[in-house]
Amino acid sequence: MERRVFAVAEFINLEEGLGRVRNNKKLYKRMLSLFLASDQFVALEDALAAGDFAHAADVAHGIKGMSGNLSLNAVYETSTELTEQLRKGAPDPAMLAAYREAYAGTIPVVERTAAELE
């Protein structure tokens, strides 16, 4: 798999995310905070390290849902593909790297967005 480079606008679609919560900025900010505090990202890494791909697929699927609901597109796209690969066994290392890059890039964008929502 070819390495994917994400533009900042690809990390979050704020208009779409706010639309999902009827433009309730307070609620969306709280949901972004829950994303940042989620233990699912560590649980995924733990499952991968243990070679438990079935559990990793379940966790990745949860991350897919969480990121999709928040319109965090880079994490959503990569966790979708990662979930599919994990259901078949070990993921492609390039896919795993793309997911990790998307997650790492999304965190500061979510932090900045949450801080700006008032």
N, C-alpha and C positions, 0 to 999 in steps of 0.2 A: 504494500500500500504506500502511496506517495504521501509525503509529509504535507499537512495542511496548515496554512498560515491564516489566522483569523484577523480580520479588521475589527476595531473596537466596536463598531455598530453591530457586528455579528454576535457579540457576547450577550447583549440584552436588547430586547425590543420593548422599550418602556411604554410606548403607547399601547401596544397589544397587551402587555402585562397589566397595566392599569385598567384596560378595558375589561379584562377578566374579572376584576373586582369592582366593576361599576365606578371606576375612577376614585375609589376610596384609598387615598394616599396613605392614610394611617394603617389600614389593613395591609396594603401591599408592602409598606415598610416593615411591618411586623413579620410578614411572610418571608421577606428577604433576610431578616434577622434570624429566622428559624432555619433558613437555608445555610447561613453562615455557621450556625451552631450545630448543625446536623452531624451526628456521628456516623452517618452512612458512608461517607467518603473514607474514613478510617476502616470501617467494617469491610468495605470492598477491598482495600489494600491488604487487610488481614486475610481475607478469604483467598485472594490471589496468591499471597505468600505461602499459604497452607496448601495450595493446589486444589482447593475446593471450588471447582469451577461452577458446580450446580448452585452453591450458595452465592458465589460471586455474581452469577446471572440474576438471581433473585434480587440482590442488593442493587445491581446496576439497573434493573428494571424499575426499582423504586426511585433511584436517582433520575432516571429518564422521566418518570411521572412528575416528580418534584420540579425539575428544571423546565419541563414542558408547561406546567401550570404557571410558572413565573415568567415564561418567555425568555429563558436563558438559552438562547439558540445554540451556541457552541457546545455547551455541556449536553444539551438535549440531543443534538445530532450525533455526537460521538458516543454518548451512552446508549443510544438506540443501536448503533452498529456494534458496540461492545457487547451489549446484551445478546444480540443474535449470535455473535461469535462464541460467547461463553456457553450458550446453550448447546453448541456443537463440540465443546471441549476447550482446549487452550486457545486464547486469543492471539491474533497476529501481533507481534511486538510493536509494529508500526502503529497499529490501531490503538493499542494500549498507550503508546507514547502520545498519540494525538489526543486521546481522552485526557491524559494527565496535563497536557499543555492547555487544552481548552479549560479545564478546571482551574489551573493556576492563573490563567488570564482572566477568568470570570470573577474570581474572588475580589481583586481590587475594584473592578467595575461595580460589583454589587455593593461593596463597602461605600464607595463614593456615591452611588445612586441612593442608598439608604440614608446616608448623611444629608443628602440634598433634599430629600422628601420631607416636607413639613406641612 
